[in-house]
Amino acid sequence: MTQEETADYARLMSPREDTTWEGSTPVLHTSYLDTAFRTGTVEPVANYTVIRVKQDILNHSSVGAILTSAGQESYHPATTGGVDWRLVTNDNKYGVRGQAIFSRVDSEDIGYGLDMTIDKLSGKHIRAAIGGTIKDPNLNINRLGYSSRVDSRSTWGWMQYRTNDDWWIIRNSYNNLNFYTAWNFDGVNYRLGGNFNTYIEFINNWSLGTGLEVQGEKYDDLETRGMGLWEWPVRPTFSWWAELVTDQRKMVSFTINPGVGSDRGGSWWAQYFGIDLRPRSNMELSVGANYHKTDNGLRWVINDEDSVVFADLDKNQLFMHASAGIVFNRNLTFQLSAVALISGLDYQNYRYYRGGQNYSGPVGLYNEDYNFSALNSTMLIRWEYSPGSTLFLVWTRARPEFDSGVNDLDFSRDVDRLFSGGDQNVFLLKASYWMNI
């Protein structure tokens, strides 16, 4: 039997059930694993170059420049670069920082960007900053960097009043006022809002934080995914949150973090509870869970040819995390962490968006409800077997599941799914050796 025939036999003896989609309908079929031979390009050959220079000047200031190049077969080389600066007065009270950048990823378009901030860096009670950012629609730095969006001109301001002297039961406090707004290059004000938040540390080492945020923009230029502007159904919207943390020096400490707000014609509320345990100076364990519920929030669902479909969303989501760390000695440590997400999404009252505040009547052609669960965990062992030389052993496990047959959150059912089969495991061994030349 030839090597190819052996591989083909192994493939046919390893069937696997998989799911494809026909429209919004899942179709279960059987596929076979090809474990020996496969032809194709995973990623074109590429090369990356980064050149960075920086010079300290004056007493507390610096200037710098960077140039990057990403070359890949069948793609035009992507080139980006820029200059940056941080200029501070001799008394370290005021400063100006920023950067100017450019990008060229094709043979025609050059994009640019500018970011600048003026800071009040010191003072017993008052700190402040004001800044602005411009990102040209043609700016593209995502080959060797990251930008969440371009086509933006934004400005923001921040002022803080702080106290550092004990007063009554308060040790110190930080009170912040923020404002932000942004426009795209067509002049659409797609972001407008502000918040007030405060953080207080008490003399018993407990802490309390709380805040209130207001958003007042009228339009969103990305919500319809390229199909024009979308107008918020209700504005302004409000949200409130708080966080209470007990003394973290103790063997056991607790965190409570509630929140509530309005949401696109609906409402939301959330509650987080966490526990940190330190049984010994070299051991730490942490567990926590956050439940988030959205009621009747208007959401984009899908673009169907020339129609934009929205619906009212009821969402139940539970996020859980756990981590443990042990330092056996200065050379050997162990870490284990896991995060889990289970959620149920129920869309109702599907309708076409007609612009402004106008929608069609209910449409019965769609069903985008689903349940999603996922558990990701990581184990890390670090051993410094020789001064400067380290061995890392890493095990990661991923277990996602998408189910379009249910749209609710059932704790017993969904937790069982997190520990069922079908997980993906990766084992990694990394070693470094220090050569004292």
C-alpha positions as CSV (number, residue, x, y, z in Angstrom):
1,M,0.0,0.0,0.0
2,T,1.4,3.4,-1.0
3,Q,1.8,6.3,1.4
4,E,-1.1,8.2,-0.3
5,E,-3.4,5.1,0.0
6,T,-2.6,4.8,3.7
7,A,-3.4,8.5,4.2
8,D,-6.7,8.2,2.3
9,Y,-7.7,5.1,4.4
10,A,-7.0,7.0,7.6
11,R,-9.0,10.0,6.3
12,L,-12.1,7.8,5.6
13,M,-11.8,6.1,9.0
14,S,-12.0,9.5,10.7
15,P,-15.5,11.0,10.0
16,R,-16.6,14.1,11.7
17,E,-20.0,15.8,11.9
18,D,-19.9,19.5,10.9
19,T,-22.4,22.2,10.2
20,T,-22.8,24.5,7.2
21,W,-25.5,27.2,6.6
22,E,-28.0,27.6,3.9
23,G,-29.3,31.1,4.5
24,S,-30.2,31.1,8.2
25,T,-30.7,27.3,8.3
26,P,-28.0,25.1,9.8
27,V,-27.3,21.9,7.8
28,L,-25.5,18.9,9.5
29,H,-23.3,16.9,7.3
30,T,-20.4,14.4,7.6
31,S,-16.9,15.4,6.6
32,Y,-13.6,13.4,6.7
33,L,-10.3,14.5,8.1
34,D,-7.4,14.7,5.8
35,T,-4.6,14.1,8.2
36,A,-1.6,13.7,5.9
37,F,-1.9,15.7,2.6
38,R,-3.3,19.1,1.8
39,T,-2.2,21.6,-0.8
40,G,-2.7,25.3,-0.4
41,T,-1.3,28.6,0.8
42,V,-1.9,29.3,4.5
43,E,-0.3,32.8,4.4
44,P,1.7,34.4,1.6
45,V,5.4,34.9,2.2
46,A,5.8,38.2,4.1
47,N,8.5,40.4,5.6
48,Y,8.2,43.1,8.2
49,T,10.6,46.0,9.1
50,V,10.3,48.4,12.0
51,I,12.8,51.3,12.6
52,R,12.4,53.4,15.7
53,V,14.5,56.3,17.0
54,K,14.0,58.3,20.1
55,Q,16.0,61.2,21.7
56,D,15.6,62.7,25.2
57,I,15.8,66.5,25.2
58,L,15.6,69.2,27.8
59,N,14.9,67.9,31.3
60,H,11.8,65.8,31.0
61,S,11.0,65.7,27.3
62,S,11.6,63.5,24.2
63,V,11.1,63.4,20.5
64,G,11.0,60.3,18.3
65,A,10.2,58.9,14.9
66,I,9.1,55.5,13.5
67,L,9.0,53.9,10.0
68,T,7.4,50.5,9.3
69,S,7.1,48.4,6.2
70,A,5.1,45.2,5.6
71,G,5.7,43.4,2.3
72,Q,3.7,40.4,1.1
73,E,3.5,38.5,-2.1
74,S,0.7,39.8,-4.4
75,Y,0.1,42.8,-2.2
76,H,1.4,46.4,-2.5
77,P,3.9,47.1,0.3
78,A,2.3,48.8,3.2
79,T,4.4,51.7,4.6
80,T,3.6,53.7,7.7
81,G,5.6,56.3,9.6
82,G,5.4,59.2,11.9
83,V,6.9,61.5,14.5
84,D,6.0,61.8,18.2
85,W,6.9,64.2,21.0
86,R,6.5,64.7,24.7
87,L,7.5,68.2,25.8
88,V,7.3,69.1,29.5
89,T,8.1,72.3,31.3
90,N,11.1,72.4,33.6
91,D,8.9,72.4,36.7
92,N,7.0,69.4,35.4
93,K,3.6,71.1,35.7
94,Y,2.5,71.3,32.1
95,G,3.2,69.2,29.0
96,V,2.3,68.7,25.3
97,R,2.4,65.3,23.8
98,G,1.3,63.9,20.4
99,Q,2.1,62.2,17.2
100,A,1.7,62.8,13.4
101,I,1.5,59.7,11.2
102,F,1.0,58.7,7.6
103,S,0.2,55.4,5.8
104,R,0.4,54.2,2.2
105,V,-0.9,50.7,1.4
106,D,-1.6,51.0,-2.3
107,S,-0.2,52.9,-5.3
108,E,-2.7,55.8,-5.0
109,D,-3.9,56.8,-1.6
110,I,-1.9,58.3,1.3
111,G,-3.6,58.6,4.7
112,Y,-2.6,60.8,7.6
113,G,-3.4,61.2,11.2
114,L,-2.7,63.7,14.0
115,D,-3.1,63.4,17.8
116,M,-2.3,66.0,20.4
117,T,-2.9,66.5,24.1
118,I,-2.1,69.4,26.4
119,D,-1.8,68.3,30.1
120,K,-1.7,69.9,33.5
121,L,0.5,67.3,35.1
122,S,0.8,68.3,38.7
123,G,-0.9,70.3,41.4
124,K,-2.2,69.5,44.9
125,H,-5.8,69.4,43.9
126,I,-6.4,70.0,40.2
127,R,-5.2,68.0,37.1
128,A,-6.6,68.5,33.6
129,A,-6.1,67.6,30.0
130,I,-7.6,68.5,26.6
131,G,-6.9,66.8,23.3
132,G,-7.9,66.1,19.8
133,T,-7.4,63.4,17.1
134,I,-7.7,63.4,13.3
135,K,-7.8,60.2,11.3
136,D,-8.1,60.6,7.5
137,P,-10.4,58.2,5.7
138,N,-7.4,56.7,3.9
139,L,-5.3,56.1,7.0
140,N,-4.5,52.4,7.4
141,I,-2.0,51.2,10.0
142,N,-3.5,47.8,10.7
143,R,-0.8,45.7,9.1
144,L,1.6,46.4,11.9
145,G,-0.5,48.5,14.2
146,Y,-4.2,48.9,15.1
147,S,-6.8,51.6,14.8
148,S,-10.4,50.9,15.8
149,R,-11.8,53.3,13.1
150,V,-10.7,56.1,10.7
151,D,-12.7,58.9,9.0
152,S,-12.8,60.7,12.4
153,R,-12.2,64.1,13.9
154,S,-12.6,64.0,17.7
155,T,-11.9,66.2,20.7
156,W,-12.1,65.6,24.5
157,G,-11.5,67.2,27.8
158,W,-10.8,65.9,31.3
159,M,-10.5,67.7,34.7
160,Q,-9.8,66.1,38.1
161,Y,-10.2,67.4,41.6
162,R,-8.3,65.2,44.1
163,T,-7.8,65.2,47.9
164,N,-4.9,63.6,49.6
165,D,-5.3,64.6,53.3
166,D,-7.4,62.5,55.7
167,W,-10.8,63.9,56.3
168,W,-13.4,62.2,58.5
169,I,-13.4,58.5,57.2
170,I,-11.8,59.4,53.8
171,R,-8.1,59.0,53.1
172,N,-8.1,60.3,49.5
173,S,-10.5,60.9,46.6
174,Y,-10.3,61.5,42.9
175,N,-13.2,63.3,41.2
176,N,-13.3,63.3,37.4
177,L,-15.3,65.2,34.8
178,N,-15.0,64.0,31.2
179,F,-16.4,65.3,27.9
180,Y,-16.0,63.9,24.4
181,T,-17.3,64.5,20.9
182,A,-16.4,63.3,17.3
183,W,-17.4,63.9,13.7
184,N,-16.6,62.0,10.5
185,F,-15.3,63.8,7.4
186,D,-18.8,64.3,6.1
187,G,-19.6,66.4,9.2
188,V,-21.8,63.9,11.0
189,N,-21.5,64.2,14.8
190,Y,-21.5,60.5,15.6
191,R,-20.3,60.7,19.2
192,L,-21.3,63.2,21.9
193,G,-21.3,62.7,25.6
194,G,-19.6,63.0,29.0
195,N,-19.5,61.5,32.5
196,F,-18.7,62.3,36.1
197,N,-17.0,59.6,38.2
198,T,-15.4,59.5,41.6
199,Y,-13.1,57.1,43.5
200,I,-12.8,57.3,47.2
201,E,-10.4,55.4,49.4
202,F,-11.4,55.1,53.1
203,I,-9.1,55.0,56.1
204,N,-10.0,51.3,56.7
205,N,-8.6,50.6,53.1
206,W,-12.0,49.9,51.6
207,S,-12.8,51.8,48.4
208,L,-15.9,53.1,46.6
209,G,-16.2,54.2,43.0
210,T,-19.3,55.5,41.2
211,G,-20.1,57.3,38.0
212,L,-22.9,58.7,35.8
213,E,-22.6,58.9,31.9
214,V,-24.8,60.7,29.4
215,Q,-24.7,60.1,25.6
216,G,-26.4,62.5,23.3
217,E,-25.4,61.9,19.7
218,K,-28.2,61.8,17.1
219,Y,-26.6,59.6,14.4
220,D,-24.4,56.6,14.1
221,D,-22.5,56.2,10.8
222,L,-21.4,52.6,11.3
223,E,-24.5,50.9,12.7
224,T,-26.0,49.9,9.3
225,R,-22.7,48.4,8.1
226,G,-22.3,50.6,5.1
227,M,-26.0,51.4,4.3
228,G,-26.1,55.0,5.5
229,L,-26.8,56.9,8.7
230,W,-28.8,55.5,11.5
231,E,-30.7,57.7,13.9
232,W,-30.9,56.8,17.6
233,P,-34.5,56.1,18.6
234,V,-34.1,57.8,22.0
235,R,-31.6,60.4,23.2
236,P,-30.0,61.2,25.4
237,T,-29.2,57.8,27.1
238,F,-28.0,57.5,30.7
239,S,-26.0,54.9,32.6
240,W,-24.9,54.6,36.2
241,W,-22.4,52.3,37.9
242,A,-20.7,51.7,41.2
243,E,-18.0,49.5,42.7
244,L,-17.3,48.7,46.3
245,V,-14.0,46.9,47.2
246,T,-13.1,45.7,50.7
247,D,-9.6,45.8,52.1
248,Q,-7.4,44.0,49.7
249,R,-4.7,43.5,52.3
250,K,-6.8,40.9,54.0
251,M,-6.8,37.2,53.3
252,V,-10.3,37.5,51.8
253,S,-11.6,40.6,49.9
254,F,-14.8,41.2,48.0
255,T,-15.9,43.3,45.0
256,I,-19.4,44.4,44.2
257,N,-20.1,46.2,41.0
258,P,-23.7,47.1,40.0
259,G,-24.8,49.1,37.0
260,V,-28.0,50.2,35.2
261,G,-29.0,52.4,32.2
262,S,-31.2,53.1,29.2
263,D,-30.4,51.4,25.9
264,R,-31.9,52.4,22.5
265,G,-35.4,52.6,23.6
266,G,-34.9,49.8,26.1
267,S,-32.9,49.3,29.3
268,W,-30.1,47.2,30.8
269,W,-28.8,46.3,34.2
270,A,-25.7,44.4,35.4
271,Q,-24.3,43.0,38.6
272,Y,-20.7,41.8,39.2
273,F,-19.5,39.9,42.3
274,G,-15.9,38.8,42.9
275,I,-13.9,37.2,45.6
276,D,-10.1,37.3,46.0
277,L,-8.4,34.8,48.4
278,R,-4.8,35.0,49.6
279,P,-4.3,32.0,52.0
280,R,-0.6,32.5,51.9
281,S,1.8,35.2,50.8
282,N,2.8,33.1,47.7
283,M,-0.7,32.0,46.7
284,E,-3.6,33.9,45.2
285,L,-7.0,32.8,44.0
286,S,-9.7,34.9,42.3
287,V,-13.3,34.1,41.2
288,G,-16.0,36.3,39.9
289,A,-19.2,36.5,37.8
290,N,-21.1,39.3,36.0
291,Y,-24.7,39.0,34.9
292,H,-25.9,41.5,32.3
293,K,-29.5,41.8,31.0
294,T,-30.8,43.9,28.2
295,D,-34.5,44.4,27.6
296,N,-36.0,45.7,24.4
297,G,-32.9,47.3,23.1
298,L,-33.0,48.2,19.3
299,R,-30.3,46.5,17.4
300,W,-29.1,46.0,13.8
301,V,-29.5,42.4,12.8
302,I,-28.6,41.9,9.1
303,N,-28.5,43.6,5.7
304,D,-30.7,41.8,3.2
305,E,-29.8,43.1,-0.3
306,D,-30.9,46.8,-0.2
307,S,-32.8,46.5,3.1
308,V,-31.4,47.0,6.6
309,V,-33.1,44.9,9.2
310,F,-33.4,45.9,12.9
311,A,-35.1,44.2,15.8
312,D,-35.8,44.6,19.5
313,L,-33.3,42.5,21.5
314,D,-33.7,40.7,24.9
315,K,-30.3,39.5,26.0
316,N,-29.2,37.5,29.0
317,Q,-25.4,37.1,29.5
318,L,-23.3,35.6,32.2
319,F,-19.6,36.1,32.3
320,M,-17.5,34.1,34.8
321,H,-13.8,34.0,35.5
322,A,-11.4,32.2,37.9
323,S,-7.6,32.3,38.3
324,A,-5.0,30.9,40.6
325,G,-1.3,31.6,41.0
326,I,1.4,30.0,43.1
327,V,5.0,31.1,43.5
328,F,6.9,28.0,44.7
329,N,10.2,29.9,44.7
330,R,11.9,32.6,42.7
331,N,12.6,30.2,39.9
332,L,9.3,28.2,39.7
333,T,5.7,29.6,39.3
334,F,2.4,28.2,38.3
335,Q,-0.7,30.0,36.9
336,L,-4.1,28.7,35.9
337,S,-6.9,30.9,34.5
338,A,-10.3,30.3,32.9
339,V,-13.0,32.6,31.5
340,A,-16.5,31.5,30.5
341,L,-19.3,33.2,28.7
342,I,-22.9,32.0,28.2
343,S,-25.6,34.1,26.6
344,G,-29.0,33.9,25.1
345,L,-30.2,36.4,22.4
346,D,-33.9,36.7,21.6
347,Y,-34.8,39.1,18.7
348,Q,-38.4,40.3,18.3
349,N,-40.3,42.6,16.0
350,Y,-38.0,42.5,13.0
351,R,-38.5,45.5,10.7
352,Y,-36.8,47.4,7.9
353,Y,-35.1,50.7,8.5
354,R,-36.4,53.5,6.3
355,G,-34.3,56.3,7.5
356,G,-34.7,58.9,10.3
357,Q,-37.1,57.5,12.9
358,N,-39.1,55.5,10.2
359,Y,-39.4,51.7,10.2
360,S,-41.6,49.3,8.3
361,G,-44.2,47.2,9.9
362,P,-43.2,43.8,11.4
363,V,-41.5,41.4,9.0
364,G,-41.7,37.7,9.6
365,L,-38.9,36.5,7.3
366,Y,-36.1,36.4,9.9
367,N,-35.0,34.3,12.9
368,E,-31.5,35.3,14.1
369,D,-32.0,34.0,17.7
370,Y,-29.2,31.9,19.2
371,N,-27.4,30.7,22.3
372,F,-23.6,30.9,22.6
373,S,-21.4,29.4,25.2
374,A,-17.6,29.4,25.5
375,L,-14.9,28.3,27.9
376,N,-11.3,29.3,27.5
377,S,-8.6,28.2,29.9
378,T,-4.8,28.5,30.2
379,M,-2.2,26.8,32.3
380,L,1.3,28.2,32.5
381,I,4.3,26.8,34.3
382,R,7.5,29.0,34.3
383,W,10.8,27.5,35.4
384,E,14.0,29.6,35.4
385,Y,16.4,26.6,35.2
386,S,19.5,28.9,35.0
387,P,19.9,32.6,35.6
388,G,18.4,34.4,32.7
389,S,17.3,31.1,31.0
390,T,13.6,30.2,31.2
391,L,11.4,27.3,30.2
392,F,7.6,27.9,29.7
393,L,5.0,25.1,29.5
394,V,1.6,26.3,28.3
395,W,-1.7,24.5,27.8
396,T,-4.7,26.3,26.4
397,R,-8.2,24.9,26.0
398,A,-11.0,26.5,23.9
399,R,-14.6,25.2,23.9
400,P,-17.1,27.4,21.9
401,E,-20.6,26.3,21.0
402,F,-23.3,28.1,18.9
403,D,-26.9,26.9,19.0
404,S,-29.5,28.5,16.9
405,G,-32.2,26.2,18.3
406,V,-32.5,28.0,21.7
407,N,-32.5,31.7,22.5
408,D,-32.4,31.8,26.3
409,L,-29.9,31.3,29.1
410,D,-30.3,28.1,31.0
411,F,-27.5,27.8,33.6
412,S,-27.6,24.1,34.1
413,R,-27.7,23.3,30.4
414,D,-25.2,25.9,29.3
415,V,-22.6,25.0,32.1
416,D,-22.8,21.3,31.0
417,R,-22.0,22.4,27.5
418,L,-18.9,24.2,28.7
419,F,-17.4,20.9,29.9
420,S,-18.6,18.6,27.1
421,G,-16.5,17.3,24.3
422,G,-15.3,19.0,21.2
423,D,-12.7,21.3,22.8
424,Q,-9.6,22.5,21.1
425,N,-6.3,22.0,23.0
426,V,-2.9,23.5,22.3
427,F,0.3,22.6,24.1
428,L,3.3,24.9,23.8
429,L,6.8,24.5,25.0
430,K,9.1,27.6,24.9
431,A,12.7,27.7,26.0
432,S,15.1,30.6,26.2
433,Y,18.8,30.4,27.0
434,W,21.0,33.3,28.2
435,M,24.5,33.3,26.8
436,N,26.8,35.6,28.7
437,I,29.3,36.6,25.9
